[in-house]
């Protein structure tokens, strides 16, 4: 593919770049001309193609990003499919794009996700993955749970250049700082916001950080957002894909696994769907030793269970604070969902010991 060179960032020096921005809020009909313009600007070989050679459609996946499938008919025989991802408005408050671009290139080289084809003002272009997005119910099936565990272990073994400092508490405190100083004009949002005791939230952050610090959990490059929408399956090839690394960073292993288990609840945050201990142990066996899962020791299973259970709570704090920021700045129509998510996750975190034996979280105090 002939491409335009000259990305303005050292991390993407060999990736085509366009300064074009695409309005996230446009309808699919109105967004197509802008996407065609973008493709012609990024990829020189298409600059003279008639616009009728391009088709654009939305695909499922992200909550805050807009994902588009772009098909280009180069001639009567050759067709090229790509994915264009438009960043959600104001996502710079919660996402480190430099870290994401660095991670994509190394993870892609290791066989994860889609290949980065181009970068533009408010998004990126990647190779198209011919697969379906999983549902929360899919993740719970034993066969897929085992494969997710196996792939996640491999993902955690990828080395990404740069600082290896775990980011969960840095991010939580950054989100807390932003979330605790919001000012809502909307009356209903303001009333709900004022019911949150940020003093209690901060206390919870400090106590949970102290509790998790005692685990000395392994630090890995973590996905940090392994929900069903970021897992894809090609059923004909029986191939699972882990995609979308925008929240990826070095982090504690238990956070990534506990966060994944939280996502069994789906967008409706139905935490009655959280995996049972037996289901968690099934996942742990295939994560720790996919070749000999039944030979994993009870001691190793219990240790990972405690680690994951503690960091599961950190995941709730992380996403509850994230959701508050999204409610303030969102312009994508997902405010209702993320507002509900913040409310439910705060509630779940503060009531966790009602649902789980306190010994699960207080071991090694």
Residue frames as qw, qx, qy, qz and C-alpha x, y, z in Angstrom:
[[0.000, 0.889, 0.459, 0.000, 0.00, 0.00, 0.00],
 [0.397, 0.387, -0.021, 0.832, 1.46, 3.37, -1.02],
 [0.383, -0.762, -0.471, 0.224, 1.23, 5.72, 1.93],
 [0.092, 0.887, -0.075, 0.447, 1.85, 9.28, 2.90],
 [0.704, -0.099, -0.443, 0.546, 4.89, 9.59, 5.17],
 [0.174, 0.422, -0.189, 0.869, 5.69, 12.04, 7.91],
 [0.549, -0.682, -0.481, -0.047, 3.81, 11.39, 11.14],
 [0.055, 0.809, -0.212, 0.546, 4.69, 14.32, 13.45],
 [0.665, -0.623, 0.320, -0.259, 5.53, 12.12, 16.46],
 [0.077, 0.561, -0.824, -0.025, 8.61, 9.97, 17.03],
 [0.539, -0.035, 0.793, -0.282, 6.41, 7.06, 18.14],
 [0.690, 0.511, 0.497, -0.120, 4.72, 6.96, 14.72],
 [0.047, -0.668, 0.421, 0.612, 7.55, 8.18, 12.49],
 [0.056, -0.145, 0.870, 0.468, 7.02, 5.30, 10.06],
 [0.204, 0.523, 0.819, -0.120, 3.23, 5.50, 10.09],
 [0.119, 0.452, 0.413, 0.782, 1.30, 7.72, 7.65],
 [0.117, -0.478, -0.516, 0.701, -0.20, 10.82, 9.23],
 [0.049, 0.592, 0.461, 0.660, -2.97, 13.24, 8.32],
 [0.045, -0.011, -0.397, 0.917, -3.87, 16.43, 10.18],
 [0.429, -0.318, -0.472, -0.701, -7.55, 15.94, 9.26],
 [0.216, 0.036, 0.750, -0.624, -10.08, 15.81, 12.12],
 [0.308, -0.283, -0.763, -0.493, -13.41, 14.03, 11.66],
 [0.433, -0.298, 0.230, -0.819, -16.49, 15.21, 13.53],
 [0.011, -0.020, 0.972, -0.232, -17.49, 12.36, 15.83],
 [0.359, 0.345, 0.585, -0.640, -21.13, 13.49, 15.99],
 [0.398, 0.320, -0.430, -0.744, -21.90, 13.36, 12.24],
 [0.874, 0.151, 0.305, -0.346, -24.40, 10.83, 10.92],
 [0.695, -0.100, 0.625, 0.340, -23.02, 7.94, 8.87],
 [0.544, 0.713, 0.382, 0.223, -24.26, 9.62, 5.68],
 [0.085, 0.988, -0.084, 0.103, -22.52, 12.88, 6.47],
 [0.548, -0.677, 0.455, 0.186, -19.38, 11.31, 7.84],
 [0.867, 0.219, 0.375, 0.247, -18.57, 9.30, 4.70],
 [0.490, 0.825, -0.021, 0.279, -17.21, 12.23, 2.61],
 [0.235, -0.868, 0.407, -0.160, -14.84, 13.15, 5.43],
 [0.802, -0.293, 0.515, 0.080, -13.65, 9.54, 5.81],
 [0.790, 0.504, 0.236, 0.255, -13.05, 9.32, 2.04],
 [0.193, 0.926, -0.205, 0.250, -11.06, 12.57, 2.18],
 [0.544, -0.684, 0.481, -0.072, -9.06, 11.15, 5.09],
 [0.885, 0.003, 0.438, 0.158, -8.26, 7.89, 3.28],
 [0.645, 0.697, 0.097, 0.299, -7.13, 9.71, 0.16],
 [0.043, -0.922, 0.311, -0.229, -4.92, 11.97, 2.25],
 [0.665, -0.535, 0.520, -0.038, -3.32, 9.06, 4.14],
 [0.712, -0.014, 0.660, 0.241, -2.89, 6.59, 1.30],
 [0.065, 0.542, -0.370, -0.752, -1.50, 8.05, -1.92],
 [0.089, 0.013, 0.896, 0.434, -2.58, 5.18, -4.16],
 [0.085, 0.604, 0.791, -0.049, -6.24, 6.04, -3.52],
 [0.067, -0.465, -0.107, 0.876, -5.95, 9.79, -4.09],
 [0.251, 0.209, -0.451, -0.831, -7.48, 9.57, -7.58],
 [0.023, -0.278, -0.958, -0.060, -10.12, 6.92, -6.87],
 [0.341, -0.439, -0.337, -0.760, -13.73, 7.97, -7.37],
 [0.345, -0.293, 0.539, -0.710, -15.64, 8.36, -4.10],
 [0.859, -0.009, -0.116, -0.499, -17.97, 5.57, -5.19],
 [0.689, 0.265, -0.659, 0.146, -15.12, 3.10, -4.58],
 [0.092, 0.207, -0.704, 0.673, -15.38, 3.73, -0.82],
 [0.584, -0.530, -0.479, -0.385, -18.03, 2.40, 1.55],
 [0.045, 0.319, -0.604, 0.729, -18.33, 3.23, 5.25],
 [0.668, -0.467, -0.463, -0.349, -20.35, 1.51, 7.97],
 [0.367, -0.639, 0.469, -0.487, -20.38, 1.54, 11.76],
 [0.681, 0.016, -0.727, 0.078, -19.23, -1.49, 13.72],
 [0.680, -0.697, -0.146, -0.175, -19.89, -2.42, 17.34],
 [0.707, 0.156, -0.409, 0.555, -17.26, -2.21, 20.03],
 [0.313, 0.082, -0.405, 0.855, -16.27, 0.88, 21.97],
 [0.155, -0.723, -0.602, 0.300, -18.32, 2.83, 24.51],
 [0.088, -0.816, -0.052, 0.569, -16.73, 6.24, 23.91],
 [0.143, -0.369, 0.601, 0.694, -15.01, 5.75, 20.54],
 [0.736, 0.491, 0.108, -0.454, -16.74, 5.55, 17.17],
 [0.456, -0.251, 0.784, 0.338, -15.61, 2.54, 15.12],
 [0.631, 0.594, -0.045, -0.496, -16.07, 2.47, 11.35],
 [0.708, 0.009, 0.627, 0.323, -15.41, -0.22, 8.77],
 [0.309, 0.742, -0.237, -0.545, -14.07, 1.28, 5.56],
 [0.768, 0.155, 0.578, 0.226, -14.05, -0.83, 2.40],
 [0.135, 0.718, -0.339, -0.593, -12.09, 0.33, -0.64],
 [0.841, 0.365, 0.393, 0.064, -12.64, -1.20, -4.07],
 [0.272, -0.592, 0.439, 0.619, -9.32, -0.65, -5.81],
 [0.289, 0.249, -0.657, -0.651, -10.47, -2.46, -8.95],
 [0.778, -0.066, -0.295, -0.551, -12.93, -5.16, -9.97],
 [0.798, 0.005, -0.591, 0.123, -10.92, -7.80, -8.14],
 [0.479, 0.025, -0.554, 0.680, -9.09, -6.23, -5.21],
 [0.396, -0.789, -0.228, -0.411, -10.92, -4.91, -2.12],
 [0.383, 0.195, -0.585, 0.688, -9.26, -3.55, 1.04],
 [0.515, -0.727, -0.400, -0.217, -10.99, -3.38, 4.44],
 [0.326, 0.262, -0.465, 0.780, -9.83, -1.17, 7.30],
 [0.378, -0.721, -0.560, 0.153, -11.09, 0.05, 10.66],
 [0.150, 0.530, -0.102, 0.829, -11.19, 3.78, 11.41],
 [0.468, -0.559, -0.600, 0.329, -11.42, 4.64, 15.09],
 [0.005, 0.703, 0.025, 0.711, -12.51, 8.15, 16.08],
 [0.301, -0.061, -0.671, 0.675, -11.53, 9.07, 19.62],
 [0.230, -0.763, -0.604, -0.011, -14.39, 10.08, 21.87],
 [0.045, 0.826, -0.021, 0.562, -14.61, 13.78, 22.78],
 [0.330, -0.765, 0.356, -0.424, -12.43, 14.80, 25.73],
 [0.975, -0.152, -0.156, 0.050, -10.97, 11.30, 26.15],
 [0.494, 0.528, -0.414, 0.553, -7.58, 12.94, 26.67],
 [0.441, -0.638, 0.305, -0.553, -8.71, 13.44, 30.28],
 [0.843, -0.304, 0.382, -0.228, -8.47, 9.68, 30.86],
 [0.936, 0.231, 0.189, 0.186, -6.29, 8.23, 28.07],
 [0.293, -0.699, 0.445, 0.478, -2.58, 8.61, 27.38],
 [0.782, 0.596, 0.034, -0.181, -2.46, 8.50, 23.56],
 [0.238, 0.734, -0.636, 0.001, 1.34, 8.43, 23.38],
 [0.414, -0.302, 0.832, -0.212, 1.40, 5.34, 25.58],
 [0.787, 0.333, 0.425, -0.297, -1.30, 3.75, 23.43],
 [0.631, 0.719, -0.244, -0.158, 0.53, 4.33, 20.13],
 [0.012, 0.614, -0.784, 0.088, 3.74, 2.89, 21.56],
 [0.564, -0.101, 0.769, -0.283, 1.94, -0.18, 22.88],
 [0.792, 0.473, 0.160, -0.351, 0.02, -0.85, 19.65],
 [0.513, 0.687, -0.501, -0.123, 3.17, -1.23, 17.61],
 [0.033, -0.431, 0.880, -0.198, 4.83, -3.67, 20.00],
 [0.608, 0.084, 0.672, -0.415, 1.67, -5.66, 20.71],
 [0.751, 0.550, -0.053, -0.362, 0.90, -5.89, 17.01],
 [0.356, 0.610, -0.707, -0.030, 4.40, -7.24, 16.39],
 [0.209, -0.223, 0.897, -0.320, 3.70, -9.87, 19.07],
 [0.152, -0.199, -0.908, -0.336, 0.50, -10.93, 17.30],
 [0.015, -0.545, -0.701, 0.459, -2.10, -8.99, 19.27],
 [0.202, 0.731, 0.263, -0.596, -4.80, -6.73, 17.88],
 [0.627, 0.724, 0.261, 0.117, -4.88, -4.97, 14.54],
 [0.621, 0.029, 0.125, 0.773, -1.95, -3.43, 12.69],
 [0.020, -0.793, -0.158, 0.588, -1.62, 0.35, 12.89],
 [0.584, 0.462, 0.468, 0.475, -1.96, 1.73, 9.34],
 [0.199, 0.539, 0.128, 0.808, -2.34, 5.46, 9.93],
 [0.269, -0.517, -0.519, 0.626, -2.86, 8.23, 12.46],
 [0.100, 0.603, 0.331, 0.719, -4.90, 11.41, 12.06],
 [0.085, -0.509, 0.206, -0.832, -6.01, 14.39, 14.11],
 [0.552, -0.295, 0.433, -0.649, -8.56, 12.61, 16.31],
 [0.932, -0.003, 0.247, -0.264, -8.13, 8.95, 15.60],
 [0.224, -0.472, 0.802, 0.290, -6.32, 6.11, 13.90],
 [0.804, 0.322, -0.276, -0.416, -6.68, 3.64, 11.04],
 [0.423, -0.388, 0.817, -0.060, -6.02, -0.06, 11.63],
 [0.243, 0.093, -0.882, -0.393, -6.26, -3.29, 9.70],
 [0.715, -0.166, -0.051, -0.678, -9.70, -4.89, 9.74],
 [0.157, -0.181, 0.949, -0.206, -10.21, -8.02, 11.85],
 [0.590, -0.074, -0.538, -0.597, -12.73, -10.39, 10.33],
 [0.304, -0.153, -0.877, 0.340, -14.38, -11.61, 13.51],
 [0.385, -0.704, -0.415, -0.428, -17.36, -10.98, 15.75],
 [0.096, -0.511, 0.474, -0.710, -17.29, -9.12, 19.03],
 [0.333, -0.184, -0.895, 0.234, -17.92, -11.30, 22.09],
 [0.476, -0.656, -0.211, -0.547, -20.82, -10.80, 24.47],
 [0.310, -0.556, 0.594, -0.492, -20.48, -10.92, 28.27],
 [0.912, -0.085, 0.261, -0.305, -22.21, -14.31, 28.22],
 [0.819, 0.475, -0.307, 0.095, -19.59, -15.61, 25.76],
 [0.140, 0.672, -0.601, 0.409, -16.76, -14.81, 28.17],
 [0.593, -0.384, 0.536, -0.462, -18.24, -17.12, 30.78],
 [0.959, 0.175, -0.122, -0.184, -18.35, -20.25, 28.61],
 [0.784, -0.484, 0.328, 0.210, -15.61, -22.66, 29.76],
 [0.783, 0.285, 0.291, 0.470, -13.95, -23.03, 26.36],
 [0.280, 0.814, 0.062, 0.506, -13.72, -19.30, 25.70],
 [0.485, -0.855, 0.150, -0.101, -12.77, -18.50, 29.29],
 [0.848, -0.270, 0.294, 0.349, -9.84, -20.91, 28.96],
 [0.628, 0.469, 0.243, 0.572, -8.73, -19.34, 25.68],
 [0.045, -0.933, -0.015, -0.356, -9.03, -15.79, 27.06],
 [0.675, -0.699, 0.216, 0.089, -6.90, -16.84, 30.04],
 [0.829, 0.016, 0.307, 0.467, -4.28, -18.39, 27.76],
 [0.433, 0.671, 0.196, 0.569, -4.10, -15.33, 25.51],
 [0.274, -0.935, 0.021, -0.223, -4.04, -12.93, 28.45],
 [0.779, -0.493, 0.233, 0.310, -1.03, -14.75, 29.91],
 [0.682, 0.264, 0.303, 0.611, 0.78, -14.32, 26.57],
 [0.092, 0.880, 0.172, 0.433, -0.29, -10.67, 26.45],
 [0.529, -0.844, 0.086, -0.009, 1.19, -10.14, 29.93],
 [0.811, -0.249, 0.276, 0.452, 4.54, -11.49, 28.70],
 [0.511, 0.690, 0.180, 0.480, 4.98, -8.80, 26.02],
 [0.486, -0.431, -0.123, 0.750, 7.67, -6.25, 26.85],
 [0.235, 0.889, 0.283, 0.272, 6.81, -2.61, 26.09],
 [0.508, 0.224, -0.215, 0.804, 9.63, -0.01, 26.24],
 [0.188, -0.648, -0.002, -0.738, 9.47, 2.74, 28.82],
 [0.266, -0.377, 0.604, -0.650, 8.61, 2.96, 32.49],
 [0.496, -0.159, -0.844, -0.126, 7.37, -0.24, 34.10],
 [0.121, -0.018, 0.577, -0.808, 5.79, 1.55, 37.05],
 [0.012, -0.481, -0.874, -0.067, 2.28, 0.14, 37.69],
 [0.014, -0.248, -0.180, -0.952, -0.28, 2.82, 36.86],
 [0.311, -0.577, -0.733, -0.182, -3.50, 1.86, 38.63],
 [0.355, -0.691, -0.432, 0.458, -3.09, 4.11, 41.67],
 [0.202, -0.224, 0.196, 0.933, -1.57, 6.96, 39.63],
 [0.135, -0.295, -0.628, -0.707, -4.59, 6.78, 37.33],
 [0.353, -0.634, -0.687, 0.036, -7.12, 6.41, 40.16],
 [0.322, -0.583, -0.260, 0.699, -5.71, 9.46, 41.96],
 [0.077, -0.070, 0.374, 0.921, -5.66, 11.45, 38.70],
 [0.245, -0.454, -0.711, -0.477, -9.27, 10.47, 38.03],
 [0.376, -0.633, -0.584, 0.343, -10.16, 11.32, 41.65],
 [0.232, -0.365, -0.034, 0.901, -8.63, 14.79, 41.32],
 [0.111, -0.087, -0.504, -0.852, -10.62, 15.46, 38.13],
 [0.349, -0.461, -0.768, -0.276, -13.86, 13.83, 39.33],
 [0.381, -0.555, -0.573, 0.467, -13.92, 15.51, 42.74],
 [0.117, -0.425, -0.040, 0.897, -13.78, 19.04, 41.30],
 [0.096, 0.360, 0.714, 0.593, -16.45, 18.75, 38.62],
 [0.209, 0.335, 0.329, -0.858, -19.20, 21.36, 38.37],
 [0.173, 0.370, 0.856, 0.318, -22.47, 20.32, 36.74],
 [0.236, 0.021, -0.073, -0.969, -24.95, 22.76, 35.23],
 [0.545, -0.218, -0.673, -0.449, -27.54, 20.05, 34.66],
 [0.505, -0.490, 0.283, -0.652, -29.78, 20.01, 37.76],
 [0.965, -0.151, -0.050, -0.208, -30.37, 16.26, 37.93],
 [0.790, 0.295, -0.367, 0.393, -26.69, 15.46, 37.45],
 [0.055, 0.582, -0.407, 0.702, -25.74, 18.06, 40.05],
 [0.718, -0.442, 0.180, -0.506, -28.06, 16.55, 42.66],
 [0.992, -0.021, -0.120, 0.039, -26.69, 13.04, 42.11],
 [0.585, 0.487, -0.368, 0.534, -23.11, 14.29, 42.08],
 [0.175, -0.615, 0.367, -0.676, -23.56, 16.03, 45.41],
 [0.890, -0.358, 0.029, -0.282, -24.61, 12.77, 47.06],
 [0.864, 0.210, -0.321, 0.326, -21.07, 11.41, 46.59],
 [0.515, -0.836, 0.169, 0.088, -18.81, 11.77, 49.61],
 [0.660, 0.628, -0.345, 0.224, -15.42, 12.26, 48.05],
 [0.259, -0.663, 0.604, -0.358, -13.90, 12.18, 51.52],
 [0.841, -0.125, 0.482, -0.211, -15.15, 8.59, 51.84],
 [0.853, 0.519, -0.041, 0.038, -14.00, 7.78, 48.32],
 [0.277, 0.764, -0.509, 0.282, -10.50, 9.08, 49.10],
 [0.538, -0.478, 0.614, -0.325, -10.44, 7.07, 52.32],
 [0.935, 0.157, 0.290, -0.132, -11.40, 3.97, 50.35],
 [0.657, 0.690, -0.272, 0.134, -8.61, 4.62, 47.84],
 [0.023, -0.709, 0.624, -0.328, -5.97, 4.93, 50.56],
 [0.703, -0.283, 0.575, -0.308, -7.17, 1.85, 52.47],
 [0.929, 0.319, 0.172, -0.079, -7.40, -0.29, 49.36],
 [0.494, 0.743, -0.414, 0.178, -3.99, 0.82, 48.13],
 [0.274, -0.598, 0.682, -0.320, -2.47, -0.15, 51.49],
 [0.841, -0.041, 0.471, -0.263, -4.23, -3.50, 51.32],
 [0.866, 0.500, 0.009, 0.014, -3.12, -4.32, 47.77],
 [0.204, 0.817, -0.514, 0.164, 0.44, -3.11, 48.37],
 [0.549, -0.474, 0.654, -0.216, 0.89, -5.97, 50.85],
 [0.934, 0.241, 0.228, -0.136, 0.36, -8.52, 48.10],
 [0.251, -0.574, 0.622, 0.470, 3.57, -7.73, 46.20],
 [0.774, 0.455, 0.417, -0.138, 1.65, -8.73, 43.07],
 [0.584, 0.020, 0.490, 0.647, 3.52, -9.25, 39.78],
 [0.217, 0.720, -0.017, -0.659, 3.68, -6.24, 37.45],
 [0.535, 0.225, 0.705, 0.407, 2.89, -6.91, 33.77],
 [0.141, 0.087, -0.301, -0.939, 1.89, -4.92, 30.73],
 [0.253, 0.385, 0.821, -0.338, -1.88, -5.02, 31.28],
 [0.075, 0.468, 0.638, 0.607, -4.78, -4.40, 28.95],
 [0.018, -0.165, -0.455, 0.875, -6.83, -2.78, 31.76],
 [0.510, 0.265, 0.074, -0.815, -10.09, -2.83, 29.78],
 [0.094, 0.101, -0.944, -0.298, -10.73, -6.44, 28.85],
 [0.568, 0.267, 0.433, -0.647, -14.49, -6.25, 28.43],
 [0.689, 0.309, 0.654, 0.052, -16.42, -8.29, 25.88],
 [0.460, 0.872, 0.100, -0.136, -16.26, -5.48, 23.31],
 [0.058, 0.823, -0.551, -0.129, -12.47, -5.76, 23.27],
 [0.450, -0.197, 0.866, 0.095, -12.49, -9.47, 22.51],
 [0.648, 0.436, -0.227, -0.582, -13.24, -10.82, 19.04],
 [0.613, -0.122, 0.780, 0.010, -13.68, -14.33, 17.74],
 [0.499, 0.380, -0.551, -0.551, -13.32, -15.75, 14.25],
 [0.794, -0.122, 0.481, -0.351, -15.36, -18.91, 14.68],
 [0.877, 0.452, -0.142, -0.085, -14.30, -20.47, 11.37],
 [0.515, 0.557, -0.542, 0.362, -10.63, -20.21, 12.32],
 [0.751, -0.557, -0.335, 0.115, -11.35, -20.62, 16.06],
 [0.518, 0.198, -0.203, 0.807, -9.10, -17.62, 16.67],
 [0.312, -0.845, -0.387, 0.196, -9.52, -15.17, 19.53],
 [0.403, 0.507, -0.028, 0.761, -8.34, -11.57, 19.25],
 [0.352, -0.687, -0.354, 0.529, -7.58, -9.13, 22.06],
 [0.342, 0.597, 0.286, 0.667, -8.06, -5.61, 20.68],
 [0.134, -0.864, -0.124, -0.470, -8.02, -1.89, 21.64],
 [0.713, -0.160, -0.391, 0.559, -5.13, -1.02, 23.92],
 [0.061, 0.744, 0.035, 0.665, -5.97, 2.60, 24.74],
 [0.579, -0.745, 0.132, -0.304, -6.00, 1.95, 28.50],
 [0.933, 0.032, -0.241, 0.265, -3.00, -0.39, 28.36],
 [0.035, -0.836, 0.427, -0.344, -0.13, 0.21, 30.78],
 [0.436, 0.144, -0.812, 0.361, 2.15, -1.60, 33.14],
 [0.588, -0.439, 0.095, -0.672, 0.00, -2.66, 36.03],
 [0.387, -0.276, 0.822, -0.313, -0.61, -5.34, 38.62],
 [0.177, -0.005, -0.926, -0.334, -1.57, -8.73, 37.19],
 [0.005, 0.409, 0.853, -0.325, -4.50, -9.07, 39.61],
 [0.233, 0.504, 0.145, -0.819, -5.97, -5.76, 38.46],
 [0.318, 0.272, -0.608, -0.674, -6.17, -6.91, 34.85],
 [0.237, -0.152, -0.954, -0.103, -7.78, -10.23, 35.78],
 [0.013, 0.452, 0.687, -0.569, -10.12, -8.76, 38.40],
 [0.263, 0.428, -0.084, -0.861, -11.18, -6.05, 35.96],
 [0.316, 0.087, -0.792, -0.515, -11.94, -8.71, 33.35],
 [0.151, -0.314, -0.920, 0.180, -14.10, -10.61, 35.86],
 [0.138, 0.461, 0.374, -0.793, -16.01, -7.41, 36.63],
 [0.299, 0.301, -0.413, -0.806, -16.86, -7.17, 32.94],
 [0.058, -0.213, -0.969, -0.115, -18.88, -10.39, 33.15],
 [0.119, 0.530, 0.585, -0.602, -21.56, -8.02, 34.50],
 [0.332, 0.549, 0.587, 0.493, -21.93, -6.37, 31.09],
 [0.089, 0.372, 0.087, 0.920, -22.98, -2.80, 30.35],
 [0.528, -0.623, -0.335, -0.470, -25.95, -3.17, 32.72],
 [0.015, 0.497, -0.645, 0.580, -23.56, -3.77, 35.63],
 [0.870, -0.293, -0.119, -0.377, -25.36, -6.91, 36.80],
 [0.062, 0.607, -0.750, 0.254, -22.81, -8.15, 39.31],
 [0.836, -0.120, 0.434, -0.313, -24.81, -11.25, 40.08],
 [0.878, 0.470, -0.092, -0.004, -23.01, -12.48, 36.92],
 [0.049, -0.781, 0.614, -0.104, -19.58, -12.12, 38.55],
 [0.705, 0.212, -0.673, -0.072, -17.81, -15.48, 38.16],
 [0.847, -0.512, -0.005, -0.147, -18.09, -17.99, 40.98],
 [0.401, -0.697, 0.587, 0.093, -14.97, -19.24, 42.74],
 [0.772, 0.068, 0.609, 0.167, -15.06, -22.43, 40.64],
 [0.582, 0.769, 0.216, 0.151, -15.31, -20.36, 37.45],
 [0.029, -0.940, 0.341, -0.006, -12.42, -18.17, 38.58],
 [0.608, -0.450, 0.640, 0.132, -10.30, -21.24, 39.35],
 [0.776, 0.416, 0.443, 0.171, -11.02, -22.59, 35.85],
 [0.349, 0.924, -0.059, 0.145, -9.70, -19.31, 34.43],
 [0.328, -0.818, 0.473, 0.004, -6.68, -19.31, 36.78],
 [0.814, -0.133, 0.542, 0.164, -5.68, -22.85, 35.81],
 [0.700, 0.552, 0.324, 0.316, -5.52, -21.96, 32.13],
 [0.090, 0.972, -0.158, 0.149, -3.82, -18.64, 32.85],
 [0.476, -0.716, 0.511, 0.014, -1.11, -20.19, 35.03],
 [0.280, -0.305, 0.865, 0.282, -0.49, -23.30, 32.90],
 [0.676, 0.360, -0.079, -0.638, -2.53, -23.69, 29.71],
 [0.503, 0.337, -0.775, -0.179, -0.69, -26.90, 28.78],
 [0.443, -0.138, -0.856, 0.228, -1.31, -28.61, 32.12],
 [0.318, -0.523, 0.001, -0.791, -4.18, -26.71, 33.75],
 [0.827, -0.435, -0.254, -0.251, -5.14, -29.56, 36.07],
 [0.783, -0.043, -0.368, 0.499, -1.66, -29.64, 37.57],
 [0.020, 0.621, -0.178, 0.763, -1.81, -26.11, 38.99],
 [0.339, -0.122, -0.781, 0.511, -1.49, -26.33, 42.78],
 [0.288, -0.774, -0.562, -0.049, -4.28, -25.35, 45.17],
 [0.442, -0.578, -0.136, 0.673, -1.84, -22.94, 46.82],
 [0.219, -0.044, 0.377, 0.899, -1.26, -21.08, 43.55],
 [0.127, -0.557, -0.666, -0.480, -4.99, -20.98, 42.84],
 [0.385, -0.766, -0.463, 0.226, -5.82, -19.55, 46.28],
 [0.397, -0.423, 0.035, 0.814, -3.05, -16.96, 46.03],
 [0.087, 0.146, 0.487, 0.856, -4.27, -15.69, 42.65],
 [0.240, -0.662, -0.677, -0.213, -7.85, -15.71, 43.96],
 [0.382, -0.716, -0.306, 0.499, -6.92, -13.37, 46.83],
 [0.305, -0.242, 0.271, 0.881, -4.84, -11.15, 44.53],
 [0.008, -0.342, -0.638, -0.690, -7.64, -10.87, 41.97],
 [0.283, -0.715, -0.639, 0.005, -10.36, -10.28, 44.57],
 [0.334, -0.635, -0.175, 0.674, -8.53, -7.33, 46.06],
 [0.158, -0.209, 0.382, 0.886, -7.72, -5.72, 42.75],
 [0.000, -0.540, -0.763, -0.355, -11.29, -6.31, 41.57],
 [0.201, -0.821, -0.424, 0.324, -12.25, -3.60, 44.09],
 [0.267, -0.492, 0.223, 0.798, -9.60, -1.26, 42.69],
 [0.152, 0.225, 0.711, 0.649, -11.16, -1.80, 39.26],
 [0.080, -0.764, -0.638, -0.047, -14.51, -0.56, 40.58],
 [0.252, -0.770, -0.108, 0.576, -12.93, 2.61, 41.96],
 [0.302, -0.205, 0.508, 0.780, -11.06, 3.18, 38.70],
 [0.052, 0.352, 0.724, 0.591, -14.12, 2.90, 36.47],
 [0.153, -0.787, -0.571, 0.179, -16.52, 4.66, 38.86],
 [0.221, -0.690, 0.042, 0.688, -14.29, 7.75, 38.83],
 [0.206, -0.038, 0.651, 0.730, -13.78, 7.39, 35.07],
 [0.036, 0.582, 0.770, 0.258, -17.55, 7.28, 34.60],
 [0.141, -0.817, -0.339, 0.445, -18.07, 10.51, 36.55],
 [0.187, -0.485, 0.342, 0.783, -15.61, 12.31, 34.27],
 [0.128, 0.194, 0.793, 0.563, -17.37, 10.89, 31.22],
 [0.006, -0.737, -0.670, 0.088, -20.75, 12.11, 32.47],
 [0.136, -0.767, -0.066, 0.623, -19.32, 15.63, 32.68],
 [0.043, -0.555, 0.470, 0.684, -17.57, 15.73, 29.33],
 [0.400, 0.170, 0.862, 0.260, -19.38, 13.17, 27.20],
 [0.409, 0.456, -0.071, -0.787, -21.06, 14.25, 24.00],
 [0.184, 0.209, -0.876, -0.394, -21.57, 10.79, 22.49],
 [0.707, -0.172, -0.299, -0.617, -24.89, 9.72, 23.94],
 [0.684, -0.066, -0.710, 0.150, -23.53, 7.27, 26.53],
 [0.108, -0.455, 0.414, -0.781, -24.04, 9.53, 29.54],
 [0.787, -0.319, 0.012, -0.528, -26.95, 7.51, 30.91],
 [0.934, 0.025, -0.345, 0.093, -24.95, 4.29, 30.85],
 [0.536, 0.288, -0.479, 0.632, -21.77, 5.64, 32.41],
 [0.310, -0.484, 0.265, -0.775, -23.69, 7.58, 35.04],
 [0.906, -0.261, -0.073, -0.325, -25.42, 4.38, 36.07],
 [0.835, 0.188, -0.409, 0.317, -22.05, 2.62, 36.01],
 [0.160, 0.472, -0.459, 0.735, -20.53, 5.14, 38.43],
 [0.600, -0.415, 0.185, -0.658, -23.43, 4.78, 40.83],
 [0.971, -0.104, -0.146, -0.158, -23.43, 0.97, 40.77],
 [0.734, 0.301, -0.433, 0.428, -19.65, 0.60, 40.99],
 [0.059, -0.504, 0.453, -0.733, -19.35, 2.93, 43.98],
 [0.771, -0.318, 0.129, -0.536, -22.16, 1.05, 45.69],
 [0.958, 0.075, -0.276, 0.029, -20.61, -2.33, 44.91],
 [0.503, 0.439, -0.503, 0.549, -17.19, -1.29, 46.16],
 [0.231, -0.458, 0.446, -0.734, -18.42, 0.03, 49.49],
 [0.823, -0.190, 0.219, -0.489, -20.63, -3.02, 50.06],
 [0.583, 0.418, -0.688, -0.111, -18.15, -5.63, 48.83],
 [0.030, 0.250, -0.888, 0.386, -17.73, -7.33, 52.18],
 [0.686, 0.082, 0.358, -0.628, -21.46, -8.07, 52.24],
 [0.845, 0.396, -0.187, -0.306, -20.98, -10.21, 49.14],
 [0.718, 0.363, -0.545, 0.236, -17.57, -11.71, 49.94],
 [0.773, -0.525, -0.251, 0.253, -16.08, -13.07, 53.19],
 [0.084, -0.976, 0.200, -0.006, -13.92, -10.37, 54.72],
 [0.718, -0.433, 0.461, 0.289, -11.07, -12.86, 55.01],
 [0.725, 0.509, 0.321, 0.333, -10.78, -12.74, 51.21],
 [0.276, 0.865, -0.007, 0.419, -9.62, -9.14, 51.43],
 [0.383, -0.855, 0.263, -0.232, -7.96, -9.08, 54.85],
 [0.959, -0.077, -0.002, 0.274, -5.52, -11.96, 54.50],
 [0.684, 0.183, -0.088, 0.701, -1.96, -10.87, 55.38],
 [0.144, -0.898, -0.067, -0.410, -3.02, -7.77, 57.27]]
